[in-house]
Amino acid sequence: MEAKGKCASEFEAVQQAFEAIFDDPQERGAGLCVQVDGKTVVDLWAGVADLEGQKPWNRDTLVNTYCTIKPFTAVAALMLVEEGKLELDVPIARYWPEFEQGGKGQVTLRQVMSHTSGVPALRLPSRTPNMYDWDEMVEIMAAEPLWWQPGTDLGYGATTYGWIIGELIRRADGREPCTFIRERISQPNGLEVYMGVDEQDFHRIAHFDRAEGREGDAFAVGLRHVIVNKPEHVATLAFTNPSVGPRQTSDPRWWAYQQPGVNGHGTAHGLAGFYSALLGGRLIGPELLSEFTRENSNSMDRTLLRPMRYGLGCMLEQAADQAASSCMGPNTFGHVGLGGPVSFADPERNVSFGFVTTTMGSHVLMDPRAQKLATLTYAAL
């Protein structure tokens, strides 16, 4: 399939690989953007945005990107740290007194951002019926007991991250967290990335669904086995309580949902543009950027069930796990969204990369489609 958009001549192999993705009949639509030194060298899109194959994918087509937005939320919190409205290493309960329930009185913002807080999931009962009510979920989050002592273990907070950091942003700034992120990060930098899409833009959202027959790497297979067979395991609850599976992604409530840890909709150029703005010093200063990208945790993750390295709200390159590698430099940082979408930056080459897709694979971290495109991008630099 021939892609639309633009591609610098030295990245021709990247365009060919992007177009080859559509040799698989399950692939419907996707977008890719690469920026070098803040300039766009690849901006491609192809395919269709609907299940029936009648609606062409456009440059401004929006698609579910799940957790790729976590770094946006982290940077928003770091903006408030820079302004003296939040601190990384004081108890969250100083800003949010109700949060000290359940033994959480010493949990810090740094621990939440590096996934060492001890609150990576909500125990049963199911919170899916409550998930769209921010105030109710914040109350539930405040009452949740620790799973382990903060700072002693690592566990990715798929949804808890968004409620905790989001509520801190709201209490420190006064604005709703997704409003803050839109007004301070997305709009000033022209980023087509949303945490809650306005109803008038619903028509731009592509249908997002799972592909058949894709198993993922061994870690993904192991995680799926736990989710299917161990309903009260912390890993199961991190991803299913509330449910954030592809079934939700066709619901207009999900499109409008403002949860700044798990529910992003955007374009490839919006995601890549975020990292260009970050590397360009337009969001936070060098001291906090260094803090954001340095290793803050590194261990076996009890919810992803694989070795992980985190900065403050971003995933770091994992050289020992090739299935998780971004296939660029050793200091690459960014974030995946479940099943394929990903965005990241390589600061040594000043490269920003964004990939979005309507066709959800089974890899929990780097999808093979994005890995191949990243490998060819790196080779062309």
N, C-alpha and C positions, 0 to 999 in steps of 0.2 A: 504494500500500500504506500502511495506517495504522500509524504508529510507536507503540511503547509507551514509557513513561517520562514525563518531565516537561519542560515548556518554558515559560519566562516569556512572558507575552503579547506583550511588545515584540520577541520573537524568533520570532514566528509565521512570518515569511517563511523563516527558517532551517529550521523544521520542515517547511514545505511543500516546500522544495528537497530536504531529506533524503528525504522520502517519494517525491518524483519520481524519485530515483535508480533506484527499483525498477520504473519503467516499462520499463526495459531487461530483457528476459527472462533475460539472462545474469547479472544481479545476484541473489545469493542472500541474503547477510546483511551487516549493517554496524552500527556503533555510532558515536555522536557525543557528545562532551561539551564544554561550554564553561563555564568558571568565571571570574567577575569578582570581584576583591577577595577571592579565596578561597572565594566562594560559588557553588554550582552553579546556573546559569541555564538550561542546556540539558543534558539527559541522556536521549538517545533511542537506541532500538535497534529493529531490524525484520528480518524475513526468517527464514531458516532456517540451521542450522549444518551440515547434512549435504548431500551431493551429491544424494541422492534426494528432498530436499524434505520430509522427514517429521519432522525434529527442530527445533522452534522455537528461534530465537535468544533467549537470556535476557540479563538484565543482567550475569550473571557468566560468560557465554560468553567463552572465551579464543580468540584467533586469532593466527596468526603475524604479527609486526610487523617482522621483519628488524632493520634498523639503527637503529630509533627508540631503542634502548637505549644507543647510544653516549654520549649525555650522562649517563646514569646512571653509567656506568663512569668518565667524566671527573670527575664530581663526587665519586665515591668516592676517586679518586686525589687530588683537591684537598682532601678531608677529611684525608688523610694528610699532605699538604703543610702544611695548617694546624696539624697536630699535630707537625710537625717530623720526621716519619718519611720523607718524600720531599722532594726539591727539584726545581723545574721545570727549572733550567738547569745541572745537573751531568750528566756522562755517565751513562747508564743502567748502564754497565758497573761503576760504583761499587757498585751494589746487586746486579748480576747479571753477574759477571765473564765468563762464557762468551759474553755478548752482544757482546763486542768483536771476535769473529771477523768476517772478511769486510770489514774496514775500518770497522766500526761503532763503534769505540771512543769517538767523540766525539758520537754521537747522544744527544739529551736527551729527557726526557719532554715538554717543551714542543713539540719538533719532531714527535714522534709524535702528540700531541693536535691539532696544527695541520696535520698531513699534509704536513710538509716534511722528514720523516726520511730520505728516500731509500730506504726499504724498504716500498713500498706493496703488494708482491706477492711470491709465491714462484715461482721458476723451475721449469720441468719437471725431474723427472718429476711425474706427478699425485700429489697428496697426499690425494685423496679417500679412499683406503682407510685413511689414518691419522687422519682429521680428528677422530674421537671420542676419541682418546687424547691427553689434555692433555700429559702428560710428553713423549711422543714429538714432538708438534707444537712444544713449547717448545724442544726440542733442535734441531729442523729450523729454527725461527725464529732461534735463536742463531747457527746456521751460515750463514744466508743472506747472501750478499754484497750490498753496496750496489748500487742501480741508478744512483744519482748521488750527488754529495756532499751531505751533509745541510745543509739550510738554503738550498740554491741553486735548488730547484724544488719544485713542488707536485704531489702525487699521492695521491689518496684511498686509504687503506689499508682496504679493505672488511673483510678478515679479519685482516690482520696487526696492526691496531690492538688487537683483542681479546686476542690472545696476548701482545703486548708489555706493554700496560698491566695486563692481568690478572696476568701473572707478577710485575710490580712490586708490585702490591697484595699478592700472596701472600707475597713475600719481605719486604715492609715490615711486614705485619700478622700473618702466620702463618696466617690463615684462607684458604680457597679464595676466589677473587675474587667468585664469584657468591654465596657464603655471606655474605661481607662486605657486599655490596650489599643482599642480602635483610635482614640483621640491622641494618644501619645506615641504610638508606634506605627500602626498600619496606615492611617490617613496621611500623616506628614511625609511618609516615604512612598506613597502611591502603591501600597501593597494590597493586592487582591487576595487577602486572607481574612476570613471571618470566623468569629466564635458566636454564632447565631446570625443567620442570614435574614435580611429583611424580606417580608412577604413579596414585595414587588420584584425581588430577584430570584424567587423560587424557580422561575422558568429557566434559569441558567444552570440549575443543578443537574448533574449527570446521574443516571441510574448506576448505583454501586452494588455489586453482587459478587458472590463467591464463584470461583472457577472449580470445575470438577476435576478430580484425579491428580491434584497437586498435594503432595504430602508434606513438603518442607524438609528441613534438616533433622538430624536425630534429636536435637534439643526440642524442636517444635513438636515432633511426634511424641516425645515424652511428656511435654506439657499438656498436649491434647488428651493423652491417656489419663493423666491425673484429673483434668477437668471433667472428663466423662465418667470416671469411676470413683472419685473421691469428692463428694459434694461439699464437705465442710473443710477441705484443705485450704490453707491460706491462698495458694495459687489459684484455685478454682474461684474462690470468693472475690479475689482481686479483679477478675475479668467477667464475673457473672452476677455480682451483687452490687449495683444493678447491672442488668444485661446491657452490653454495648456491641452486640453482634450485628451482622449485616441485615438481620430482620428489621432492626430499628432504622436503618439508613434510608428507607423509603417513606418514613413517617414525617409529615410536615412539622410535627412537634420536634423531631430530631433536627430538622433543618434550622429551626429557630432557636434551638436549645443553647443556652449560654452556660457552658461548663468549660472553664479555661484550662482543663487538663487533658480532655479526651475527645472533644468534639470540634474539630476544625473543618472548614470548607475553604478551598482555595484553588489557586492556579500554580503551575510550576514556576512561572516568573514571579509570582508573589512570594513563594517560599524562598527561592534563590535570592530575591531582592532583600529579604530580611537579613540574610547573612552578609550581603554586601554592605548594607547599612551598618551592621554591627562591626564588621572589620574596618569600615570607613570612619568609625568614631562618632556616628550620628545618634547613637542610642545611649551608651554608657562610656565612661572614661576608661583609660588603659588599666588602671588599678583594679577596677571591678571586672573588666573584661578578662584580665589575667586570672582573677578568682573564679570566674564563671567557667573558664576552660581548663583549669588545672584539676588534677585528680583529687577528688574529695572522698571517693569510696571505691573499693576494688575488692570483690569477693564473689563467692557463689551466691547468686540472687535467689532468695527463697520463694519469690513469686514467678519469676521468669524461668527458674530452674536451670540456670546456666551461669557461667562466669560473666560478670559485668564490671565495667568501669564507668563512673559518672563524674562529671563536673558538678556545677550547681544548676541543675535543671537540663543538662544536656548529656547525651551519651558520648563516650570517648572511644576512639579507635581501639579495637580489641585484636591485637596482632596474633594472639594465641588461638583465636577462634575465627578461621577463615570464612565461615558461614555468616559471621557478623561483621566482617570487614567492609569498610567503605571503598577499599581498593585505591586509596590515594595515600597521602603522607601520614606519618606516625602521629602527628598532632591534630589530625582531623577531628572535628566535633560536630554534633548535630543531633538529629532525632528521626526515628522511624515512626510510621503509622502502621498499624497491624495490616498485614497482607499486601504490602507493596509500596505505598507512598513513602517518600523519604526526602529530607533536605539536610544539607550539611555544608561545612566550609573547611577548606585546607588553608590555614593561615600562612604557611610558608610560600605557597604559590598564589595566595590571594584569590582563590577560586571559590565560588559559591555554586551549589548544585541543587536543583529541585526536580523531582519526578513525581507525577501523579497518574493514577490509573483508575478506570472503572471496574477492572477485573481483579478481584481480591485473590491473591495466592495464599498459600498456607505457611509461608515463612513468617516467623514472629519478628525477626530483625531484618537484615538486608535481603531483599528479594533478588533472585538471580538476574531478573531483567535490569534492575537498577545497577547491580554490580557490573554487568557487562558494559553498560553505558559509561559508568564511572571509570572503569579500567581503560576504555578507549579514549575517554576525555583526558585522563592523566597522561596517556602515551602521546597525545597530541600537543601537550603543553610545551 
